[in-house]
Amino acid sequence: MTLNKKRLKIISVAIRHHINGITIPYNLSNKKCIFHKRDGLPMMLAIESFLTISMQCNHERNHIFKIPIEPLIEWKIVNGAKDGAFKHGHGLRSKYSDTDHEKCVIYYPGIRGNKDDCKDKEIPILVRISSNKRKGSIESFSANSYENKSTLITEDVANQILIVSLKQKQGFLNKMYYESSIAVKQTDKRELEFSNNQIVTNMKNDSNSNYYTYLLDKNKKTFSIEHKCLSNCNECKLRITFQFPDDYSVINQSRIAMDTNRFLTSEYIKISNSLSEYVYSVEDRPYIDFNIKNNNESVDRFRICNCPVIKIKEAFWTSTAGQFPCGSNDNSIIYYSLNEKELSKSPITLSLYENNLYEQNDDQSPHLIDERKFWMVRKAIMGG
């Protein structure tokens, strides 16, 4: 059946981002965090990003489908290095700059220290959330068997200012300790406190992901999304299917992206998997063909060129010792290594698991993807 006979109309293909909150490892009753200047302050964002496809059936009813994608997050300390830095790497390999990426960062109030360290501060940090579209690429969709009808994908890039409040603790023995909290400045000038036991939405989150079913066919090649509940149209039962190219590497199993087997004791370390590295790579994205079906009958097709990375898996981490102070569910996480009193637990085993979003009835989910052993080394020994 052709598009004209069915009169299905694609209204838009857009990318939407929803910022749900930010986590810090609070250890005070007022949901604030005390941290040592040498350790830094770990932070982790909670974000949902979707490829949103809006269409109208021949009964003039609107249908919206939301396909999860992997977002690209960029951090920037607004006033530059004078207001602190983000830590990159670990141990003697650590480097520092006023920019970072991925959902989690380790913030340091100052590396060398200055006379203003004793003053209360408010540090503005810009967070920019977008898709992983490459600059200069053409993102378009075409109907009617890829005729010369194309439209750019629109995107609402989310820009947010986080305010990190720092207050140095009183007393000579406490001069290296800060009390910290985080607020977000919204466009309406309101400020909301963030902590890891509450989720605050900085924009209306209409994702309603619970209203969709994500499925993978028996051959494990074709992905689909459909409504769980009745749509606005009582006659149409629309579903979108898509399939990755055979050489699409992102659907392969990811790995722990670390080039060491040793960690220093009592250190925050950012660890990522290989999928996270792919999201931030400069590689062009492949095109992906989508098929719109009504009661299993194909009614239209379209193609997205240089398509954002579609999220088909959720990652989470476990370890035999140590902590994940901001949570353990994402492609990148913060790990806090053992202290010297716990060295007998070394080596620790870090495990990466994945749950396939499109195999919700898979009895074997989640899957163990990768494991690595790491030895703990005292800070006093390193560089001695």
Secondary structure, DSSP 8 states (H G I E B T S, - for coil): --HHHHT-EEEEEEEEEEEEEEE----STTS-EEEETTT-EEEEEEEEEEEEEEEE-TTS-EEEEEEEB--EEEEEETTGGGG-EEEES-GGG-EEESEEESSEEEEES-SS--GGGGS-EEEEEEEEEE----TT---EE--TTT-S--EE-EE--EEEEEEEEEEE-SSGGGTTEEEEEEEEE-TTS-EEE-BTTB---SS-----GGGEEEEE-TTS-EEEEEESS--S-SS--EEEEEE--TT-GGGS---B----SEEESS-EEEEEBHHHHHHTS------EEEEEEETTEEEEEEEETT---B--EEEEEEESSSB-TT-S-SSEEEEE---GGGGGG-SEEEEEEEEETTBTT-TT-SEEEEEEEEEEE-TTTTT-
